[in-house]
């Protein structure tokens, strides 16, 4: 078999549609784009979800794309392995955490999380504790006390 004799299988090759080549071609005048309108113009492109100027469904249904809960409480979090910097038996308060640089400010309530281990007993006062943090502090012989958070000033 010679390469110069080979031809594609019948029906596998199709001619390109040549538009705008006269009415006799079948694709003249409007070149298969119909009459007038946005879709007939050059540079036509619409974004996904465009509904012709009507407020799109994705904007009408905020629950479908997430939302910001304005009532959410933002906590300053501290893991218990960071509490090892305090001496054994001492009382750890939000003010002492701020002074030690473990929280940036006292504007947000403080939550103690249970990542890591605590080596010695401490008396910890904070606004919230995770269940694992509470268990680890008490297992080390320490005490846990939840204190209320003063409302932040406007």
C-alpha positions as a Python dict, from the first residue, in 0.01 Angstrom:
ca = {
    (1, 'X'): (0, 0, 0),
    (2, 'X'): (126, 346, -92),
    (3, 'X'): (71, 663, 107),
    (4, 'X'): (-15, 875, -195),
    (5, 'X'): (-314, 649, -277),
    (6, 'X'): (-470, 664, 73),
    (7, 'X'): (-790, 865, 110),
    (8, 'X'): (-1019, 924, 408),
    (9, 'X'): (-1319, 698, 464),
    (10, 'X'): (-1632, 813, 279),
    (11, 'X'): (-1837, 1056, 490),
    (12, 'X'): (-1555, 1129, 740),
    (13, 'X'): (-1457, 1462, 581),
    (14, 'X'): (-1706, 1749, 569),
    (15, 'X'): (-1662, 2080, 394),
    (16, 'X'): (-1644, 2395, 607),
    (17, 'X'): (-1955, 2618, 602),
    (18, 'X'): (-1857, 2926, 398),
    (19, 'X'): (-2093, 3203, 501),
    (20, 'X'): (-2144, 3539, 329),
    (21, 'X'): (-2057, 3410, -18),
    (22, 'X'): (-2377, 3508, -200),
    (23, 'X'): (-2740, 3399, -193),
    (24, 'X'): (-2676, 3109, -427),
    (25, 'X'): (-2459, 2940, -165),
    (26, 'X'): (-2750, 2914, 81),
    (27, 'X'): (-2553, 3107, 342),
    (28, 'X'): (-2563, 3456, 198),
    (29, 'X'): (-2723, 3786, 310),
    (30, 'X'): (-2753, 3722, 688),
    (31, 'X'): (-2490, 3445, 696),
    (32, 'X'): (-2702, 3211, 909),
    (33, 'X'): (-2747, 3468, 1189),
    (34, 'X'): (-3111, 3561, 1125),
    (35, 'X'): (-3230, 3921, 1129),
    (36, 'X'): (-3113, 4196, 1365),
    (37, 'X'): (-3070, 4162, 1741),
    (38, 'X'): (-2784, 4101, 1980),
    (39, 'X'): (-2705, 3755, 1847),
    (40, 'X'): (-2662, 3883, 1491),
    (41, 'X'): (-2395, 4139, 1582),
    (42, 'X'): (-2022, 4085, 1577),
    (43, 'X'): (-1857, 4043, 1915),
    (44, 'X'): (-2169, 3881, 2060),
    (45, 'X'): (-2099, 3720, 2392),
    (46, 'X'): (-2306, 3701, 2710),
    (47, 'X'): (-2198, 3591, 3053),
    (48, 'X'): (-2325, 3277, 3221),
    (49, 'X'): (-2654, 3343, 3396),
    (50, 'X'): (-2741, 3656, 3191),
    (51, 'X'): (-3117, 3687, 3158),
    (52, 'X'): (-3156, 3972, 2909),
    (53, 'X'): (-3129, 4247, 3168),
    (54, 'X'): (-3372, 4088, 3416),
    (55, 'X'): (-3220, 4046, 3762),
    (56, 'X'): (-3050, 3707, 3730),
    (57, 'X'): (-3162, 3411, 3938),
    (58, 'X'): (-2826, 3392, 4115),
    (59, 'X'): (-2875, 3749, 4244),
    (60, 'X'): (-3238, 3691, 4339),
    (61, 'X'): (-3157, 3393, 4564),
    (62, 'X'): (-2883, 3493, 4810),
    (63, 'X'): (-2908, 3165, 5000),
    (64, 'X'): (-2783, 2979, 4696),
    (65, 'X'): (-2444, 3156, 4688),
    (66, 'X'): (-2377, 3208, 5056),
    (67, 'X'): (-2433, 3511, 5276),
    (68, 'X'): (-2275, 3695, 5567),
    (69, 'X'): (-2436, 3635, 5903),
    (70, 'X'): (-2437, 3980, 6065),
    (71, 'X'): (-2505, 3827, 6408),
    (72, 'X'): (-2197, 3601, 6403),
    (73, 'X'): (-1971, 3622, 6708),
    (74, 'X'): (-1606, 3663, 6609),
    (75, 'X'): (-1371, 3505, 6865),
    (76, 'X'): (-1001, 3555, 6935),
    (77, 'X'): (-879, 3196, 6959),
    (78, 'X'): (-595, 3059, 7173),
    (79, 'X'): (-481, 2696, 7169),
    (80, 'X'): (-395, 2539, 7505),
    (81, 'X'): (-38, 2457, 7402),
    (82, 'X'): (25, 2836, 7405),
    (83, 'X'): (-79, 2850, 7773),
    (84, 'X'): (241, 2665, 7872),
    (85, 'X'): (419, 3004, 7889),
    (86, 'X'): (236, 3078, 8216),
    (87, 'X'): (385, 2943, 8540),
    (88, 'X'): (224, 2646, 8714),
    (89, 'X'): (-77, 2723, 8932),
    (90, 'X'): (-120, 3079, 8802),
    (91, 'X'): (-447, 3238, 8697),
    (92, 'X'): (-483, 3307, 8324),
    (93, 'X'): (-727, 3590, 8248),
    (94, 'X'): (-812, 3765, 7920),
    (95, 'X'): (-602, 4063, 8033),
    (96, 'X'): (-298, 3840, 8093),
    (97, 'X'): (-347, 3675, 7751),
    (98, 'X'): (-345, 4019, 7587),
    (99, 'X'): (-39, 4127, 7787),
    (100, 'X'): (146, 3810, 7679),
    (101, 'X'): (60, 3882, 7315),
    (102, 'X'): (-153, 3570, 7265),
    (103, 'X'): (-453, 3782, 7161),
    (104, 'X'): (-434, 4111, 6972),
    (105, 'X'): (-703, 4294, 7167),
    (106, 'X'): (-986, 4237, 7412),
    (107, 'X'): (-1245, 4369, 7165),
    (108, 'X'): (-1345, 4016, 7068),
    (109, 'X'): (-1438, 3746, 7320),
    (110, 'X'): (-1170, 3482, 7378),
    (111, 'X'): (-1216, 3113, 7305),
    (112, 'X'): (-970, 2848, 7424),
    (113, 'X'): (-925, 2558, 7180),
    (114, 'X'): (-781, 2215, 7254),
    (115, 'X'): (-489, 2185, 7011),
    (116, 'X'): (-172, 2055, 7174),
    (117, 'X'): (-117, 1963, 7538),
    (118, 'X'): (-86, 2152, 7864),
    (119, 'X'): (195, 2047, 8097),
    (120, 'X'): (94, 2199, 8432),
    (121, 'X'): (-221, 2303, 8621),
    (122, 'X'): (-361, 2649, 8545),
    (123, 'X'): (-673, 2836, 8642),
    (124, 'X'): (-803, 2964, 8309),
    (125, 'X'): (-1072, 3230, 8268),
    (126, 'X'): (-1210, 3293, 7920),
    (127, 'X'): (-1538, 3359, 7742),
    (128, 'X'): (-1566, 3016, 7578),
    (129, 'X'): (-1390, 2678, 7585),
    (130, 'X'): (-1404, 2389, 7342),
    (131, 'X'): (-1492, 2054, 7498),
    (132, 'X'): (-1142, 1913, 7437),
    (133, 'X'): (-973, 2221, 7583),
    (134, 'X'): (-1186, 2199, 7898),
    (135, 'X'): (-1109, 1827, 7935),
    (136, 'X'): (-732, 1873, 7887),
    (137, 'X'): (-705, 2163, 8133),
    (138, 'X'): (-898, 1971, 8400),
    (139, 'X'): (-696, 1653, 8330),
    (140, 'X'): (-377, 1853, 8399),
    (141, 'X'): (-521, 1951, 8738),
    (142, 'X'): (-632, 2301, 8639),
    (143, 'X'): (-961, 2488, 8665),
    (144, 'X'): (-1184, 2629, 8393),
    (145, 'X'): (-1408, 2933, 8440),
    (146, 'X'): (-1628, 3089, 8172),
    (147, 'X'): (-1665, 3466, 8209),
    (148, 'X'): (-1917, 3684, 8027),
    (149, 'X'): (-1809, 3929, 7761),
    (150, 'X'): (-1893, 4297, 7790),
    (151, 'X'): (-2080, 4435, 7487),
    (152, 'X'): (-1845, 4619, 7256),
    (153, 'X'): (-1889, 4996, 7232),
    (154, 'X'): (-2008, 5142, 6902),
}
